Amino acid sequence: MKTIFLIGYMGCGKSTLGKALAQRCDIEFIDLDDYIETRAGKKIREIFADEGEAAFRGIEREMLLEVSEKSNVLVACGGGTPCFGDNMSLMNSRGITVLLQTSHERLFERLKRGRQKRPLIAALTDEQLDVFIEEQLEKRMPHYSKSAEIFDSTLLEDENQIEEKCNAFISRFNLPRKTQSTNF
């Protein structure tokens, strides 16, 4: 199976859908941000603080190259990954890029609930968050639009919705389901 790269704005469901798909399919899931932190030995926010964004983007590119050489893997990219250098070209040449598209309203609700876990938006008021999302989406959409596929990830709010989206994704991209082992 070709590598599948999940791209999209923070809160669109890359990790939620990716983890759920990995549980149901015979594929490895890699959250690129987690992968970077493990390999670098420090948190992304520390890399930004100590070395700056340019250094982080260099590390991110190196790790993206590394994971793109794997097969039978589903990679959840950071929201900014597609927007730097030729990362979209790399991902499109090494696998299938899938933009997880979510309504602005749903992004706002998800990010509002989880903002304390995201340093970039933790201090924003609701009004500032709403404007921030709109401005960031406008800047990033030219990069996101280079994805090979688009998949609606608006409904990932509970187990039933996640199950429905997983089934739709598995069917659409012909992913192998895990086989049930029987113990005799």
N, C-alpha and C positions, 0 to 999 in steps of 0.2 A: 504494500500500500504506500502511495506517495504521502509525504509529510503534509499535514493539514495545519495551516497557520490561521488561528483565530485572531482577527484584528477588530478594533473598534474603540470607542471612547470608554473611559473608566466608567464602570457601573453598567456596561452593556451586557454583562453575563459571561465573559470569556472564561473566567475561572469556574463559575457555577456550572455552566454547560460542559466545559472541558472535563472537569472532575466526574460529572455524572456520566458522560460518554465513556470515559476510561473504565468506569465501574461496569458498564454494560457491554463493552466491546473488548476485543483482544488487542488493545493498543495501549501504548505508554502515554501518559499525560505529563507535559512539562510546562510549568508556569515560568516564563522567561525571567521575570523579576526574581522569583525564588532561586532559580538556577544561577543568576548573576550573583545574588547575595551569598549563596553557598560557595561558589567558585572564588569570589573576591574576598570572602571571609569578613565581610561587613555589610551593613544595611545600605540600601541605595541612597537614603537620605544622608548617610555618612560619606558616601562617595561624592555626592553633590557638594556637601559642606567642605570636605577636605581637599578635593581635587577639581571640582567644578563640573559643569554640565558637559563640556567638550570631552573631558576624560571619561565621564560616564558613558557618553554616546560611543566612544571608541571601544570601551569594554563591552557594551551592549552589542555592537557590531560583531566583535570577536566571538561572543557567546552565541549570537544568532547564526554565524557561520558554522559553529560547532554543532548546534542542534539540527541545523538544516542538512547535515550529512547523515543523520540517523534515518532509519526507515521505520514504518509502522508506529509513527508518533504523531501526537496532536499537541501543538504548541500554542499556548495562550500568550500573545505578545503584549508588552506594555502599550498603553494607549498612544504613546508618542513614537514607538518603534517604527511604524511605517512612514513617519514624517521626516526622517533624517537620512542623509546620504542617498544611496541607491538600495536601501533596505527592501523596498517594495519589489524592485527588479530582482533582487536576490531571492526573495521568498517566492515570487511568481515563477522563477526559473527552477527552483528546487522542489516545488510542491504546489499545493492549491491554497490560495488565500481566500478566506471566507470572512467578509465583513458582517459582524453581528450588528444589526441595525435595530435600534430601540427608539421609541418616541422620546422627544425632549421631556415631556411630562414625566415619563417613567424614569428616565435618567435622573431628573431632579429629585423625585421621591426617593429613589435608591441612594443617591449621594447624600441627600439631606439626612437620611437615617444612619448612614455609615460614615459621615464626614470626619468623625474623630479618629478613624483609622487611616485617614488620608491627609498627610501634612499639608499638601498643596491647597486644600480647601477647608481645613479644620477651623480656621479663624473667620471664615466668610459668613455674613448674615445670609438669610434665605434669599433676599433680593440680590445680593452680590453673587451668590451661588448661581442663581438663575441666569444672570447676565454672563457670568464666567463660562457656563456651559454653552450658551449660545455663541459667544465669541470664539471659544476653542473649537467647537464643531465647524464653524465657518472656516477657520484656518486649516483644519485637518482634513476636511472633506475632499479637497483635490487629491490628497494622498490616498485616503481611504477608498476613493472611487476607482482606484487602479486595481482593486481586488478582483479576482476571477469570478467570485460568487458573492451573493448577498443572502443572508439568512435572518429572518425576523426573530429577534430575541426579546421582544417586549413582554411576553408572558413566561416568566420564570419565577413566579412569586411563591409557589408552593410545590409540594412533591408531585401532585397530579399534573401541573403545568410543565414541570421539568421532565416528567416521564413522556408527556405528549411531544415536547420539543425534541427530546432524545430520539424517540421513534421516528419523527419526521426527518431529523438530521441523518440518522442511520440509513433510512430508506433512500433519501436524496443522494447521499454520497457513497452508498453501497459499502458501508463499514461492516467488518466481520463481528458478529455477536459472539460473546463468550459462550462456550459450550458448557452445559451443566454436567458435572462429573457425578457418576453414580457409584456409590460404595456398596459392594456386595459382601 
